[in-house]
């Protein structure tokens, strides 16, 4: 029973993440995303705000950077994943201002941080 409830919790969190991603990618306003999450996903305001912050400042910038690395910089999938995991995620967690940069500027900023 405990494993079942863990699986249900994981599925529920994934649903919230996917709804948030879809709305954010569709350029829906933040307050509307929160409203939909609270109504459709039946979450409280705090959980909705956490999901939106995570999408806005971590997940979306990482997806955009990943695409840039693969399509523009010629990284293979594995190397792009490693770069995101080892460099971008920690940097974005420390400094949300990085999420406002274009993928190319973020890449340059992360590379120059080591110099």
Backbone bond lengths (Angstrom), bond angles and torsions (degrees), N, CA, C in turn:
res aa  C-N    CA-C-N  psi(-1)  N-CA   C-N-CA  omega(-1)  CA-C   N-CA-C  phi
1 X - - - 1.454 - - 1.531 111.20 -
2 X 1.329 116.37 -40.01 1.451 120.18 -179.44 1.529 111.01 -63.70
3 X 1.333 116.66 -42.34 1.460 119.85 177.82 1.517 111.17 -63.27
4 X 1.328 116.71 -37.52 1.463 120.41 177.97 1.512 111.49 -62.07
5 X 1.327 117.08 -42.17 1.456 119.72 -179.28 1.536 110.74 -70.41
6 X 1.331 117.75 -32.68 1.463 120.09 174.89 1.525 111.02 -64.99
7 X 1.313 115.36 -41.99 1.470 120.51 178.56 1.529 110.08 -64.62
8 X 1.313 117.30 -42.17 1.469 120.87 177.85 1.524 110.45 -62.19
9 X 1.328 116.73 -40.90 1.465 121.76 179.00 1.536 110.22 -63.29
10 X 1.324 117.09 -43.09 1.462 122.00 178.93 1.533 110.64 -63.15
11 X 1.325 116.11 -44.12 1.467 120.77 179.42 1.527 110.38 -63.47
12 X 1.313 116.40 -42.82 1.473 122.00 -179.53 1.535 110.25 -62.14
13 X 1.333 116.21 -46.00 1.467 119.56 179.20 1.521 111.43 -63.59
14 X 1.329 116.82 -36.87 1.458 120.89 177.65 1.526 110.92 -65.28
15 X 1.321 117.38 -40.00 1.469 120.86 177.33 1.525 110.92 -61.30
16 X 1.321 116.52 -45.27 1.470 121.01 179.28 1.524 109.93 -61.76
17 X 1.313 116.34 -42.68 1.464 121.46 179.09 1.532 110.86 -62.14
18 X 1.338 117.41 -44.98 1.461 120.75 -178.55 1.522 112.52 -67.03
19 X 1.323 117.22 -40.26 1.466 120.89 177.83 1.529 109.41 -63.96
20 X 1.318 116.10 -44.80 1.465 120.65 179.75 1.525 110.26 -61.30
21 X 1.323 116.59 -46.07 1.464 121.16 179.25 1.520 111.30 -59.11
22 X 1.320 116.96 -47.21 1.470 120.52 -177.86 1.526 111.33 -61.90
23 X 1.318 116.48 -44.71 1.465 119.65 -179.10 1.527 111.32 -67.99
24 X 1.328 116.84 -41.15 1.468 120.57 -179.76 1.531 110.46 -65.61
25 X 1.322 116.66 -43.17 1.473 120.70 179.10 1.528 111.62 -65.58
26 X 1.334 116.90 -26.09 1.469 121.24 178.40 1.532 111.65 -85.79
27 X 1.334 116.00 7.65 1.469 122.17 178.51 1.526 113.67 61.40
28 X 1.321 116.22 33.12 1.462 121.09 174.02 1.527 107.52 -72.70
29 X 1.322 116.85 141.29 1.466 121.37 -178.97 1.524 110.42 -63.62
30 X 1.324 114.82 148.51 1.460 121.39 -175.80 1.526 113.22 -54.76
31 X 1.335 117.01 -45.85 1.470 119.11 -177.90 1.529 111.64 -64.84
32 X 1.323 117.02 -31.38 1.464 120.52 177.19 1.532 110.69 -73.23
33 X 1.322 117.11 -37.62 1.468 120.52 175.79 1.524 109.35 -60.23
34 X 1.323 116.65 -45.49 1.469 120.71 178.83 1.526 110.76 -60.31
35 X 1.329 116.28 -44.70 1.462 120.49 -179.22 1.519 111.16 -60.67
36 X 1.332 116.49 -45.61 1.466 120.71 -179.31 1.525 110.61 -65.50
37 X 1.311 117.67 -43.68 1.463 120.02 178.67 1.525 111.22 -59.60
38 X 1.327 116.11 -43.88 1.467 119.19 -178.83 1.531 111.46 -67.93
39 X 1.327 116.28 -37.92 1.465 119.07 -177.18 1.533 112.15 -82.11
40 X 1.312 117.41 -53.28 1.464 121.73 -173.42 1.531 111.99 -77.90
41 X 1.321 116.37 -42.45 1.468 119.96 -178.56 1.525 111.99 -90.31
42 X 1.314 116.08 -6.45 1.463 121.95 176.95 1.532 112.41 55.69
43 X 1.345 115.37 50.58 1.460 120.65 176.52 1.522 108.88 -114.35
44 X 1.325 115.76 158.08 1.461 119.01 177.27 1.534 109.60 -76.63
45 X 1.312 115.21 169.69 1.463 120.51 -174.99 1.531 111.63 -61.94
46 X 1.317 117.34 -38.88 1.467 120.45 -179.26 1.528 111.62 -62.63
47 X 1.318 117.01 -44.76 1.469 120.54 179.37 1.526 110.65 -66.68
48 X 1.334 116.65 -38.93 1.466 120.77 177.26 1.526 110.70 -63.07
49 X 1.330 116.69 -43.26 1.462 120.50 179.84 1.530 111.01 -66.01
50 X 1.320 116.86 -39.03 1.469 119.77 177.28 1.521 111.27 -63.28
51 X 1.331 116.95 -41.83 1.461 121.03 178.93 1.530 110.61 -63.14
52 X 1.326 116.43 -42.90 1.465 120.10 179.64 1.526 111.20 -66.75
53 X 1.315 117.85 -44.03 1.473 120.61 178.25 1.526 110.94 -60.78
54 X 1.313 116.38 -43.87 1.458 120.44 179.66 1.537 110.85 -61.08
55 X 1.319 116.29 -42.75 1.466 120.83 178.42 1.520 111.00 -65.28
56 X 1.305 115.73 -46.18 1.462 122.07 -172.68 1.526 112.90 -71.02
57 X 1.314 116.68 -41.90 1.460 120.21 -171.96 1.524 114.94 -104.32
58 X 1.343 117.99 -8.46 1.459 119.48 -178.34 1.535 111.62 -130.26
59 X 1.316 117.11 -62.18 1.463 120.61 -170.45 1.528 113.11 -67.14
60 X 1.324 117.34 -50.10 1.465 120.11 -178.74 1.535 111.89 -63.77
61 X 1.336 119.10 -47.09 1.471 118.13 177.18 1.532 112.82 -60.57
62 X 1.326 117.47 -36.28 1.471 120.05 177.98 1.522 111.49 -66.67
63 X 1.334 117.62 -40.29 1.471 120.51 177.31 1.526 110.54 -63.39
64 X 1.331 116.51 -43.84 1.465 120.22 -179.80 1.527 111.02 -65.06
65 X 1.327 116.56 -41.63 1.452 120.34 178.50 1.528 110.58 -65.23
66 X 1.311 117.52 -41.08 1.461 122.08 177.80 1.535 110.06 -57.91
67 X 1.329 116.53 -48.69 1.473 120.32 178.69 1.525 110.84 -58.86
68 X 1.320 116.67 -43.93 1.461 121.48 179.46 1.527 110.62 -60.69
69 X 1.330 116.18 -46.32 1.462 119.95 -178.32 1.530 111.74 -61.29
70 X 1.323 116.08 -41.88 1.470 119.92 -177.78 1.527 111.68 -76.26
71 X 1.327 116.23 -48.28 1.463 119.82 -173.12 1.528 113.87 -81.76
72 X 1.321 117.56 -35.38 1.467 120.15 -174.64 1.536 113.52 -101.74
73 X 1.316 116.73 -36.10 1.469 120.23 -175.18 1.521 113.19 -99.65
74 X 1.330 117.65 -6.46 1.455 121.04 175.97 1.523 115.14 77.66
75 X 1.334 117.42 16.82 1.466 119.87 176.00 1.520 109.14 -66.96
76 X 1.332 117.14 146.37 1.462 118.18 169.53 1.535 107.59 -81.57
77 X 1.336 116.85 169.32 1.467 121.21 -175.08 1.526 111.87 -56.74
78 X 1.326 116.33 -44.60 1.463 120.24 -177.56 1.530 111.55 -63.39
79 X 1.329 116.64 -47.16 1.462 120.06 -178.62 1.533 111.52 -64.51
80 X 1.327 116.86 -37.21 1.467 120.10 176.59 1.525 110.24 -64.62
81 X 1.336 117.08 -43.26 1.472 120.99 176.97 1.527 111.35 -59.64
82 X 1.314 116.59 -44.34 1.469 121.25 -179.43 1.529 110.33 -63.83
83 X 1.329 116.98 -43.87 1.463 120.33 178.74 1.525 110.75 -60.33
84 X 1.328 116.13 -46.36 1.471 120.55 179.40 1.521 109.66 -60.82
85 X 1.319 116.61 -48.44 1.460 120.83 -176.38 1.525 112.15 -65.68
86 X 1.330 117.07 -45.00 1.460 120.39 -173.95 1.516 114.42 -84.14
87 X 1.312 117.80 -27.24 1.459 119.93 -174.74 1.529 113.89 -115.31
88 X 1.322 116.08 -53.84 1.460 119.52 -169.11 1.526 113.34 -71.91
89 X 1.321 117.93 -45.85 1.467 120.12 -174.91 1.524 112.00 -59.93
90 X 1.307 117.46 -46.87 1.468 120.53 -179.77 1.528 110.77 -65.46
91 X 1.330 116.22 -42.22 1.466 120.04 -179.51 1.530 111.07 -64.08
92 X 1.329 116.96 -43.06 1.462 120.71 178.21 1.532 111.50 -65.58
93 X 1.313 116.98 -36.08 1.468 120.35 178.24 1.531 110.72 -65.80
94 X 1.324 117.24 -35.04 1.466 121.46 179.77 1.526 112.52 -79.79
95 X 1.333 116.44 -31.22 1.460 119.98 -171.54 1.528 110.30 -142.75
96 X 1.319 116.66 97.52 1.472 120.62 -178.16 1.529 112.45 -67.22
97 X 1.331 117.74 -17.20 1.462 120.26 178.20 1.529 111.26 -62.56
98 X 1.323 117.11 -27.25 1.470 120.34 177.48 1.526 111.60 -60.41
99 X 1.330 116.77 -29.88 1.468 120.28 -178.09 1.520 112.18 -65.88
100 X 1.318 117.27 -17.08 1.463 121.47 -179.76 1.528 112.53 -85.18
101 X 1.341 116.48 -10.96 1.462 120.55 -179.10 1.521 111.10 -80.43
102 X 1.310 115.85 154.38 1.459 120.13 172.11 1.529 107.50 -66.92
103 X 1.327 117.78 159.02 1.465 119.14 178.48 1.528 113.40 -56.26
104 X 1.325 117.87 -38.67 1.470 119.55 -179.41 1.524 111.14 -67.45
105 X 1.323 117.52 -41.47 1.469 120.85 178.12 1.525 110.47 -67.30
106 X 1.335 117.20 -38.69 1.459 120.12 178.24 1.525 109.83 -63.19
107 X 1.322 117.16 -44.54 1.452 121.74 178.33 1.533 110.51 -58.14
108 X 1.328 116.44 -47.97 1.468 120.07 179.51 1.522 111.59 -62.17
109 X 1.325 116.68 -42.14 1.463 121.31 -179.76 1.530 110.66 -63.23
110 X 1.325 116.48 -44.14 1.463 120.04 -179.98 1.525 111.30 -66.20
111 X 1.308 117.27 -38.73 1.475 120.35 178.72 1.521 111.65 -69.54
112 X 1.333 117.25 -38.32 1.451 120.86 -179.62 1.523 112.79 -73.91
113 X 1.321 117.52 -17.98 1.465 121.26 179.25 1.530 110.72 -66.25
114 X 1.314 117.29 -24.42 1.462 121.68 -179.33 1.518 112.71 -83.36
115 X 1.311 117.39 -12.18 1.474 120.23 -174.65 1.511 111.09 -92.75
